[in-house]
Amino acid sequence: MTSTSATRLGPSFDLLGAYVAPDGHVFAKRGIGVAGGPPIARLDASAPGEVVARLREVSGDAPAVAVGALPFDASADAAVDVAATAVVRVDEDVTWRIDVDGSSPGAPFERVTTDAPHEAFGAPQLRPVPAPEGYADAVRTVTEAIRSRDVRKVVLARTIEVDAGRGLDPRALAARLRAVDPDAFVFAAPTDAGVIVGASPELLVSRRGREVRANPLAGSAPRAGDPDEDRELARALEASGKDREEHEIVVDAVADVLRPFCDELRWDPEPVLLETANVWHLSTRFHGVLRDPAPSSLELVRALHPTPAVGGTPRGAALAMIDELEPFDRGRYAGPVGWIDATGDGEWAIALRCAELRGEHATSYAGAGIVRESDPAAELAETDRKFRAFLDALRWS
């Protein structure tokens, strides 16, 4: 990389139209974010200072941007990509197309269209890993460890392997997920084996200059079609001691990590309800002013991840139980996904409500936070609800 050129685009440009599968990226919420094609450079995400320095070297009229989905395992190799051509919108008024080293898009930007949904997947096409009874047993193992004071919280995930019998389209899936929940962070990124696609409700961290924000979620309840029943489910979640304990653990951890970076830091004194298309969440919004010089968004990501929202606490003991009890590699699931630019600004979510697509196959992921009062049947039902919603969206790809 030696230089970039920037071209202003209209404010109505659809970022998803600039996403080129399978090697490109998209990360956007309500039309704000980054999308592009195959990378011209790959930068080591374990060295945030070097990432920012490389981006500064090539920036022109608009800051160069790197984007990526990082592994859940914070010790694993991780990289962010600089696309040969990317479209960047960091506010509603300004949209840039950034070309690196004189690159051209190669293929014209395309409007995303989706056909009618395919039929629902049949039981022979779906294989849960672990089996439901195995997941329930793992939940019991964790609650016993909590009662023995070995851990306080562990987030346990499970997967469903999908044999679709047809090629799965990452762009169509991203478009469907955006349509279902426009307030989610819709993302797609290449992995070692395929493409991870999802729509996450959870902001890990954002940084704009010295302003920092985070919005951890923990504790959830299903939505209902009947308004009265839906409100009752929300009220029950607010009053749930089990869910409030799970949420408090995450809030305390995020505050402990961000506080040393900040001159000012405040957050909601009580959890608030966040409504998504299928689930109610307990949510706490953080807002702070970073010390000067401000750490980059990628530095903050590396300090925060994995929070107890996706790992547990104490961190080391919880991650050890995840390694022991989950019979699969999480890969990019529950890892940070987002972007960083040449100023150090960026926005990062947690890769939830997602699947890794590999041709005609997909691995869908769902998890639940396990605390002392967790009930195996209830936690299994929570993951089943998350799977049902995602599998329905997968029918459109």
Buried (B, 14 or more C-beta within 10 A) or exposed (E): BEEBBBEEBEEEBBBBBBBBBBBBBBBBBEBBBBBBBBBBBEBEBBEBEEBBEBBBEBBBEBBBBBBBBBBBBBEEEBBBBBBBBBBBBBEEEEBBBBBBEEBEBEEEBEEBEBEEEEEEBEEEBBEBBBEBEEBBEBBEBBBEBBEEEBBBBBBBBBBBBBBBEEEBBBBBBBBBBBBBBEEBBBBBBBBEEBBBBBBBBBBBBBBBEBEBBBBBBBBBBBBBEEEEEBEEBBEEBBEBEBBBBBBBBBBEBBBEBBEEBBEEBEBEEEBEBBBBBBBBBBBBBBBBBBEEEBBBBBBBBBEBBBBBBBBBBBBEBBBBBBEEBBEBEBBBBBBBBBBBBBBBBBBBBBBBBBBBBBEEBBBBBBBBBBBBBBBBEEBBEBBBBBBEBBBBBBBBB
